[in-house]
Each structure stands twice: as structure tokens, then as C-alpha cells.
Amino acid sequence: MNTKLSGAVKRALSGIGEGMPLPLTVELWDGTSVSMGDDVGLSMKIRSPGVIASLLKHPNLENLMRHYAVGNITLAGADLISFATTLRASVKKKDLRRINKFQLVKNLWPFLFTASEKPKLQHVFEKNEDGFKQNDRNNQDFVQFHYDLGNDFYQLFLDPEMQYSCGYFKEWDNSLEQAQTDKLDMICRKLRLKPGESLLDIGCGWGGLVCHAAQYYGVKAHGITLSQAQYDFALAKVKRLGLEDKITLEIRDYITLEGTYDKISSIGMFEHIGLDNFANYFKKVHSLLRDNGVFLNHAIARRAKADKKKARSITPEKRLILKYIFPGSELAPIGYSIESMEAYGFEIHDVEGWREHYAMTCKHWCHRLMSNADAAIKIVGEERYRMWIAYLAGVSLGFSSGTILIYQTVGTKRSKAKGSSGMPPTRADLYSAPRL
């Protein structure tokens, strides 16, 4: 039976290759292979006929990634980003019309009656992974599932300052280290930080921004995180740099904070809030900021859609991220975020898109993690390593194509006097302000 199925899939692939040549060789479970074009540089290995049966019966990204994660599908010839980019460039609409659809269905028909391979992943968020409603959410569970893989894992692909957010590339060939340093500087400048001011960093990660702001802009910084691993790393860094008199850190949910700050930053944390919780988020930030204080919100966004109900539906692709990578995350269009900021007392001064910067950042991360594959597998296991490679590659491709976006939004808390915002008349200081 396997021999017949092998022959059937080879005929199907050959038919696709005749109509639409691809630089791909497919190796099957029995050791035989078929080339789908003349200029072949990429290869894919399929472990069993049940894999093809599964993909035909459930043709979605989540199913494909599950098979990739457990090793039912392996790829060679290029890194995952280049692999997908090369194949995408090879697919032409005019060539699709040349494929004999009848023969394709005839050859693949037997797989609909073949038992499907059902990949079982070990690393899944077992609770309610969307948490759209506030009373369903456990932010600490969400954060720790993603971030508490261990600092050793993240150090394999992040820069030395452990910046796990979009870099800022003044030149596209700049190193990741330079881009992350330039990002920290740009955030500090957009916040118009001055010596002696107080800065709150909501979701401070491994402490990169609070340390940079204290060292080079002279502020008193307070960082909060829900990740024990991040807190431990950041605390050790503060002590190592001798910044204990300028920086305080807490494991704490932002919603429980009290006090008043001159400036507030939220870098890569907003995606975890959920659209139904925007009111609580912006009200809380507003209550923590002094009059005319500056707030910078740095967040991934999705494109706006006319059908709002459909936009919030959870596709298999979204479910993949929620279940295996980022539980509790939800993206909003930038227009909705800005509208919410204004509704809860902020004046918007600046919105800047960094989409291509994040595509480049994720590309660096993906390549770095792949170059440290053995160490990563030792820490998190092969399944989770492969899922992370797929995740970083997919996000890079998403930003490259524009299906996902990222913005930095700068606003000030409207003063009770409703007068001047206190902001400079131009953006010139963003590109010329000196450090201490």
C-alpha cells in the first residue's frame, strides 16, 4: 500500500512541477524522491503517507507547523525564511492555471482514505489561551509560559542587552547590537527624558531600557515584569552596573500600581492586554502619569478590517500562536489604539511605523537561534526549538509582507489647564539630543 501511495504522490508532485516548476526536491518515506523543477536547491522530507493525509484533510498553518515541530516534515537547503521566500517567489498565478487539476485530484484521492498522522506536541498552554475577557485572564500564567523558558535560551538569539523587541536600524546592514542600542536611544529621546525625572517601564523585560535610561539620561527608573526569570536577570544587571540608587524593580501586574511618574513606557507589552481590556489599561496609565507627562506605547498591530467581528475571530494561524507561543495575546489596528488613547485622556503627538525594522530584527533572531541549534535543543527540546524557529521565521515574513505591523505612539496626558503640552515644536531633538 505504501508503495502505491508513494507512486501516487510522486505523480501528483511531478504534475505540479510540470505546470509550475519549483526549486524543490521532495523526499518520501520510502527513500524515493521527485524534483519539481530544474533549478533545484531546496528539499523537503515527508516521514509517512499519514502526514500527507493529515495535511489534505486539515489544510491549515497550525497543522503544518505541528508536523514540522515533531519532525514529520523536515526542510533543507536554506534557512526557513529563505526557504519560504524562495518558494513564494516561484509561485506564479499563470503557472497555477497550467496544473492539471483533474490529474492532481485523481493522484491525491487515495490519501483521503489513509489514516492521518496526528502530531502530539508536549509544550501547549493548557488553560484558556485567548483570555479576551479580563475575568478569564491570568497575565502571570501567560507571561511565564512564554518568558520563563530560561534566560539561557533567550541569550542564544538576543543581543547582549537582552532586548526582546523591535530594533531600530539606521542602516539596514547595521548589526543587531547597534540596532537595539539605537532603539533604546530613540525611545529615551521620544520620551524627552531629563535628569532627575521618574520613568516607569511597564513590562520591563530583562531591564535593558531602565538601565539605559538611568545610565545615559539620568532618570530614576522603576521597572515591572511578571516573569521571574526576567526579574532575576534584570536585578543582577542593576547590581552589576551599580545602579541600585537609580533603579527599582518589581514582579507586579501594572493594574495594581500606585504613584505618579513623569514618563511612562510600554515596550512590547500592549499585545498582551486584549482589546476588551484597553479601557482599564489606558485609564491606569493615565492615573500614573503626571499632567503633561509623556507616554510611549510600542506595540505590534494588525491591519484594520471593515468587518470588526470577523477581524476578532480566531483563525487556525492565530490559535497556533496562542496555544504554543504567546497565550493571551491580541493585536489591534493602530487606529483603534489611538482612538482609545484619546478617549482616556491622552493627546497624540507622534505615530511611527517600524514594520520593516521588525522584519529585520526577527530575521537576525531566527538566524542566531538556528546557529545555536544544539544548545537550544539541550535547553528546551527539539520540538519547542523547531516551533520557535517556525515562529520567528513566520513573524519576520509577516512583517516583510505587511500582514502584521508595529508602531510607536507618543502621547501626553492632557493637563487640567488644557494649555500647552510641553512638547518641543519640532522632532529635531529626536535626532540630535546628546546623552549624558
C-alpha positions as CSV (number, residue, x, y, z in Angstrom):
1,M,0.0,0.0,0.0
2,N,2.8,2.4,0.9
3,T,4.4,1.8,-2.5
4,K,1.2,2.7,-4.3
5,L,0.8,5.8,-2.2
6,S,4.4,6.8,-2.9
7,G,3.8,6.5,-6.6
8,A,0.6,8.5,-6.4
9,V,2.2,11.4,-4.6
10,K,5.2,11.4,-6.9
11,R,2.9,11.6,-9.9
12,A,1.0,14.5,-8.2
13,L,4.2,16.4,-7.4
14,S,5.5,15.8,-10.9
15,G,2.3,17.2,-12.3
16,I,2.6,20.3,-10.2
17,G,6.2,20.7,-11.2
18,E,5.4,20.4,-14.9
19,G,2.8,23.2,-14.7
20,M,4.6,25.3,-12.1
21,P,8.4,24.5,-11.8
22,L,9.7,24.9,-8.2
23,P,13.3,24.7,-6.9
24,L,12.3,21.9,-4.7
25,T,13.0,18.2,-4.3
26,V,10.6,16.1,-2.1
27,E,11.9,13.0,-0.4
28,L,9.3,10.5,0.6
29,W,9.1,7.9,3.4
30,D,10.4,5.1,1.3
31,G,13.6,6.9,0.3
32,T,12.5,7.8,-3.2
33,S,12.3,11.5,-4.3
34,V,10.9,13.7,-7.0
35,S,12.3,17.0,-8.3
36,M,9.7,19.7,-9.1
37,G,11.9,21.8,-11.3
38,D,15.3,22.0,-13.0
39,D,16.9,24.6,-10.7
40,V,16.6,22.6,-7.5
41,G,18.2,23.9,-4.3
42,L,15.6,23.2,-1.6
43,S,14.5,19.9,-0.2
44,M,11.7,18.6,1.9
45,K,11.4,15.2,3.6
46,I,8.0,13.7,4.5
47,R,8.1,11.0,7.2
48,S,4.9,9.0,6.2
49,P,1.8,8.9,4.0
50,G,-0.2,9.8,7.1
51,V,1.4,13.2,7.0
52,I,0.1,14.0,3.5
53,A,-3.3,12.5,4.5
54,S,-3.4,14.9,7.5
55,L,-2.5,18.0,5.5
56,L,-5.1,17.2,2.9
57,K,-7.8,16.7,5.5
58,H,-6.8,19.7,7.6
59,P,-5.0,22.2,5.3
60,N,-4.1,25.0,7.7
61,L,-1.0,26.5,9.1
62,E,-1.4,25.1,12.6
63,N,-1.5,21.5,11.3
64,L,1.5,22.2,9.1
65,M,3.5,23.7,11.9
66,R,2.6,20.8,14.3
67,H,4.0,18.3,11.7
68,Y,7.1,20.5,11.3
69,A,7.6,20.8,15.1
70,V,7.6,17.0,15.7
71,G,9.8,16.3,12.7
72,N,7.2,14.7,10.4
73,I,8.4,17.3,7.9
74,T,12.0,18.4,7.6
75,L,13.5,21.1,5.3
76,A,17.0,21.6,4.0
77,G,18.8,23.8,1.5
78,A,18.1,27.1,3.2
79,D,17.0,28.7,6.5
80,L,13.3,28.7,7.0
81,I,12.9,32.4,6.0
82,S,14.8,32.0,2.7
83,F,13.0,28.6,2.1
84,A,9.6,30.3,2.3
85,T,10.7,33.4,0.4
86,T,12.2,31.4,-2.5
87,L,9.1,29.2,-2.8
88,R,6.8,32.1,-2.6
89,A,8.7,33.9,-5.4
90,S,8.5,30.8,-7.6
91,V,4.7,30.5,-7.4
92,K,3.1,32.3,-10.3
93,K,-0.6,32.7,-10.9
94,K,-0.3,32.0,-14.6
95,D,1.6,28.7,-13.8
96,L,-1.2,27.6,-11.4
97,R,-3.6,27.6,-14.3
98,R,-1.3,25.2,-16.2
99,I,-1.6,22.5,-13.5
100,N,-3.9,19.6,-14.5
101,K,-6.4,19.8,-11.6
102,F,-8.2,16.5,-12.6
103,Q,-4.9,14.5,-12.5
104,L,-3.9,16.1,-9.3
105,V,-7.1,15.2,-7.5
106,K,-7.0,11.7,-9.0
107,N,-3.5,11.1,-7.7
108,L,-4.2,12.5,-4.2
109,W,-7.6,11.0,-3.8
110,P,-6.3,7.8,-2.0
111,F,-4.9,9.9,0.8
112,L,-8.3,10.9,1.8
113,F,-8.9,7.3,2.9
114,T,-5.5,6.9,4.5
115,A,-5.1,7.2,8.3
116,S,-3.8,10.6,9.3
117,E,-0.7,11.1,11.3
118,K,-1.7,13.1,14.3
119,P,1.2,15.0,15.8
120,K,1.1,15.5,19.5
121,L,3.0,18.4,20.9
122,Q,4.2,18.3,24.5
123,H,4.5,22.1,25.0
124,V,1.0,23.5,24.9
125,F,-0.7,26.2,27.0
126,E,-3.3,24.0,28.7
127,K,-5.6,26.7,30.1
128,N,-7.7,29.2,28.2
129,E,-5.2,30.6,25.8
130,D,-7.1,33.7,24.5
131,G,-8.2,35.3,27.8
132,F,-10.0,38.1,25.9
133,K,-12.2,38.9,28.9
134,Q,-10.5,40.3,32.0
135,N,-12.0,37.8,34.3
136,D,-10.7,34.9,32.2
137,R,-7.1,36.3,32.2
138,N,-4.2,35.2,34.3
139,N,-1.5,37.5,33.0
140,Q,1.2,35.9,35.0
141,D,0.5,32.5,33.6
142,F,0.6,33.9,30.1
143,V,3.8,35.7,30.6
144,Q,5.6,32.9,32.4
145,F,4.6,30.4,29.7
146,H,6.5,32.5,27.1
147,Y,9.3,34.1,29.0
148,D,10.3,31.6,31.7
149,L,11.8,29.2,29.2
150,G,15.0,30.3,30.9
151,N,17.4,33.2,30.3
152,D,19.9,30.8,28.8
153,F,17.5,30.1,25.9
154,Y,16.9,33.8,25.1
155,Q,20.6,34.6,25.4
156,L,21.1,32.3,22.4
157,F,19.5,34.7,20.0
158,L,19.0,38.1,21.6
159,D,21.6,40.9,21.8
160,P,23.8,41.2,25.0
161,E,21.3,43.7,26.5
162,M,18.5,41.1,26.1
163,Q,16.2,43.4,24.1
164,Y,13.2,41.3,23.0
165,S,11.5,43.9,21.0
166,C,12.0,45.6,17.6
167,G,15.4,47.0,16.8
168,Y,15.9,50.4,15.1
169,F,18.1,50.1,12.0
170,K,19.5,53.4,11.0
171,E,21.1,51.4,8.1
172,W,19.7,48.1,7.0
173,D,23.1,46.4,7.3
174,N,23.7,47.5,10.9
175,S,24.3,44.8,13.4
176,L,21.5,43.7,15.8
177,E,23.5,45.1,18.7
178,Q,23.7,48.5,17.1
179,A,20.0,48.5,16.2
180,Q,19.0,47.6,19.7
181,T,21.2,50.4,21.2
182,D,19.8,52.9,18.7
183,K,16.3,51.7,19.6
184,L,16.9,52.4,23.3
185,D,18.2,55.8,22.5
186,M,15.3,56.6,20.3
187,I,12.8,55.6,23.0
188,C,14.5,57.8,25.5
189,R,14.5,60.7,23.1
190,K,10.9,60.3,22.2
191,L,10.1,60.4,25.9
192,R,12.2,63.5,26.2
193,L,13.8,62.2,29.3
194,K,15.7,64.6,31.5
195,P,18.0,64.0,34.5
196,G,16.1,63.5,37.8
197,E,12.8,62.6,36.1
198,S,10.9,59.4,37.1
199,L,10.3,56.7,34.5
200,L,8.0,53.8,34.7
201,D,8.7,50.9,32.3
202,I,5.6,48.6,32.1
203,G,6.8,45.2,31.1
204,C,10.5,45.9,31.6
205,G,11.8,42.6,30.3
206,W,15.4,41.9,31.2
207,G,15.9,45.6,32.3
208,G,17.5,47.0,29.1
209,L,15.5,50.2,28.9
210,V,15.6,51.1,32.6
211,C,19.3,50.6,32.7
212,H,20.0,52.6,29.5
213,A,17.7,55.4,30.7
214,A,19.4,55.6,34.1
215,Q,22.9,55.4,32.7
216,Y,22.7,57.8,29.8
217,Y,19.7,60.1,30.6
218,G,20.0,60.4,34.4
219,V,16.4,59.3,35.3
220,K,15.1,57.4,38.3
221,A,13.5,54.3,36.8
222,H,11.1,51.7,38.0
223,G,10.5,48.5,36.0
224,I,7.8,45.9,36.5
225,T,7.5,42.4,35.0
226,L,5.5,39.3,35.6
227,S,8.4,37.0,34.7
228,Q,10.6,35.6,37.5
229,A,13.4,34.8,35.0
230,Q,13.4,38.4,33.7
231,Y,13.3,39.9,37.1
232,D,16.3,37.8,38.3
233,F,18.3,38.8,35.3
234,A,17.4,42.5,35.5
235,L,18.1,42.7,39.2
236,A,21.6,41.2,38.8
237,K,22.3,43.6,35.9
238,V,21.3,46.6,38.0
239,K,23.6,45.5,40.8
240,R,26.4,44.7,38.3
241,L,26.2,48.3,36.9
242,G,26.0,49.9,40.3
243,L,22.6,51.5,39.6
244,E,20.7,50.4,42.7
245,D,20.2,54.1,43.7
246,K,18.6,54.9,40.4
247,I,16.5,51.7,39.5
248,T,13.9,49.7,41.3
249,L,12.3,46.5,40.0
250,E,9.2,44.5,40.9
251,I,7.3,41.4,39.9
252,R,4.0,43.1,39.6
253,D,0.9,43.5,37.4
254,Y,0.6,47.0,36.1
255,I,-3.0,47.2,37.1
256,T,-2.1,47.2,40.8
257,L,0.5,50.0,40.6
258,E,0.1,53.3,42.5
259,G,2.1,56.5,42.4
260,T,2.9,59.2,39.9
261,Y,5.6,59.2,37.2
262,D,7.0,61.9,34.9
263,K,7.3,59.5,31.9
264,I,5.9,56.0,31.1
265,S,7.0,53.5,28.5
266,S,5.4,50.2,27.5
267,I,7.5,48.3,25.0
268,G,6.1,45.1,23.5
269,M,3.7,44.6,26.4
270,F,0.5,46.1,24.9
271,E,-0.1,43.0,22.7
272,H,-0.9,41.0,25.9
273,I,-3.7,43.3,27.1
274,G,-6.6,42.2,24.9
275,L,-9.0,44.6,23.1
276,D,-11.6,44.3,25.8
277,N,-9.2,45.5,28.4
278,F,-8.0,48.7,26.7
279,A,-10.1,50.9,28.9
280,N,-8.5,49.5,32.1
281,Y,-5.1,49.8,30.6
282,F,-5.2,53.4,29.4
283,K,-7.1,54.5,32.5
284,K,-4.4,53.0,34.6
285,V,-1.5,54.6,32.7
286,H,-3.3,57.9,32.7
287,S,-3.7,57.7,36.5
288,L,0.0,57.0,37.0
289,L,1.2,59.9,34.8
290,R,1.6,63.5,35.9
291,D,-0.1,66.3,33.9
292,N,1.7,66.8,30.6
293,G,3.8,63.7,31.2
294,V,4.8,61.7,28.2
295,F,3.7,58.1,27.4
296,L,5.3,55.9,24.7
297,N,3.3,52.8,23.6
298,H,5.3,50.4,21.4
299,A,3.2,47.6,20.0
300,I,2.6,45.2,17.2
301,A,-0.7,45.8,15.3
302,R,-2.8,44.2,12.7
303,R,-4.4,45.8,9.7
304,A,-7.9,47.2,10.1
305,K,-10.8,45.4,8.6
306,A,-14.3,46.6,7.7
307,D,-15.9,43.5,9.4
308,K,-14.9,44.0,13.1
309,K,-16.4,40.7,14.2
310,K,-14.5,38.8,11.6
311,A,-11.3,40.6,12.5
312,R,-11.6,39.3,16.0
313,S,-12.3,35.7,15.0
314,I,-9.5,33.2,15.9
315,T,-8.2,31.6,12.8
316,P,-6.0,28.5,12.9
317,E,-3.0,30.7,12.4
318,K,-3.9,32.9,15.4
319,R,-4.7,29.8,17.5
320,L,-1.2,28.4,16.7
321,I,0.4,31.5,18.4
322,L,-2.0,31.5,21.3
323,K,-1.6,27.8,22.1
324,Y,2.1,27.3,21.6
325,I,3.9,30.7,21.8
326,F,2.0,33.7,23.1
327,P,-1.1,32.9,25.1
328,G,-3.3,35.8,25.9
329,S,-2.1,38.0,23.0
330,E,-4.4,40.0,20.8
331,L,-3.5,42.6,18.1
332,A,-5.4,45.8,17.4
333,P,-5.3,48.2,14.4
334,I,-3.3,51.3,15.1
335,G,-6.4,53.4,14.6
336,Y,-8.3,51.7,17.4
337,S,-5.3,52.1,19.7
338,I,-5.0,55.8,19.0
339,E,-8.8,56.3,19.5
340,S,-8.6,54.5,22.8
341,M,-5.7,56.7,24.0
342,E,-7.5,59.8,23.1
343,A,-10.7,58.6,24.7
344,Y,-8.9,58.1,28.0
345,G,-7.2,61.5,28.3
346,F,-4.1,61.4,26.0
347,E,-3.1,63.9,23.3
348,I,-1.3,62.1,20.4
349,H,1.9,63.7,19.1
350,D,3.7,61.1,17.1
351,V,3.0,57.7,15.4
352,E,5.8,56.0,13.7
353,G,5.7,52.6,11.8
354,W,8.6,50.3,12.3
355,R,7.4,47.3,10.3
356,E,10.5,46.7,8.2
357,H,12.7,47.2,11.3
358,Y,10.9,44.3,13.0
359,A,11.2,42.1,9.9
360,M,14.9,42.6,10.0
361,T,15.1,42.1,13.8
362,C,13.2,38.7,13.6
363,K,15.4,37.6,10.8
364,H,18.5,38.2,13.0
365,W,16.9,36.3,15.8
366,C,15.9,33.4,13.6
367,H,19.4,33.0,12.2
368,R,21.0,33.4,15.6
369,L,18.8,30.7,17.1
370,M,19.5,28.3,14.2
371,S,23.2,28.8,14.6
372,N,22.8,27.7,18.2
373,A,20.5,24.8,17.5
374,D,22.3,22.2,19.6
375,A,22.4,24.5,22.7
376,A,18.7,25.4,22.2
377,I,17.6,21.8,21.8
378,K,19.5,20.9,25.0
379,I,17.6,23.7,26.9
380,V,14.1,23.4,25.5
381,G,14.0,20.2,23.5
382,E,13.8,19.7,19.7
383,E,10.0,20.2,19.5
384,R,10.0,23.6,21.1
385,Y,13.1,24.6,19.3
386,R,11.5,23.8,15.9
387,M,8.3,25.6,16.9
388,W,10.3,28.7,17.8
389,I,12.3,28.7,14.6
390,A,9.0,28.5,12.7
391,Y,7.5,31.3,14.9
392,L,10.4,33.7,14.4
393,A,10.6,32.9,10.6
394,G,6.8,33.4,10.3
395,V,6.8,36.7,12.1
396,S,9.7,38.0,10.0
397,L,7.8,37.1,6.8
398,G,4.6,38.6,8.2
399,F,6.3,41.9,8.8
400,S,8.1,41.8,5.5
401,S,4.8,41.3,3.6
402,G,2.9,43.8,5.7
403,T,0.3,41.4,7.1
404,I,1.4,42.4,10.6
405,L,2.6,45.9,11.6
406,I,4.3,47.7,14.5
407,Y,4.0,51.3,15.7
408,Q,5.5,53.6,18.4
409,T,2.8,56.0,19.6
410,V,3.8,59.0,21.7
411,G,1.1,60.9,23.7
412,T,1.0,63.3,26.6
413,K,-1.5,63.3,29.5
414,R,-3.8,66.3,28.8
415,S,-3.3,68.8,31.6
416,K,-6.2,70.1,33.7
417,A,-5.3,73.6,32.4
418,K,-5.8,72.3,28.8
419,G,-2.9,74.5,27.7
420,S,0.5,73.8,26.2
421,S,1.5,70.1,26.1
422,G,5.1,71.0,26.9
423,M,6.4,69.2,23.8
424,P,9.1,70.7,21.5
425,P,7.9,72.5,18.4
426,T,9.6,70.0,16.0
427,R,11.1,66.5,16.0
428,A,14.6,67.8,15.5
429,D,15.6,66.8,19.1
430,L,15.0,63.1,18.3
431,Y,18.0,63.1,16.0
432,S,20.4,65.4,17.8
433,A,19.8,65.2,21.6
434,P,23.0,64.2,23.4
435,R,23.3,61.6,26.1
436,L,24.7,62.5,29.5
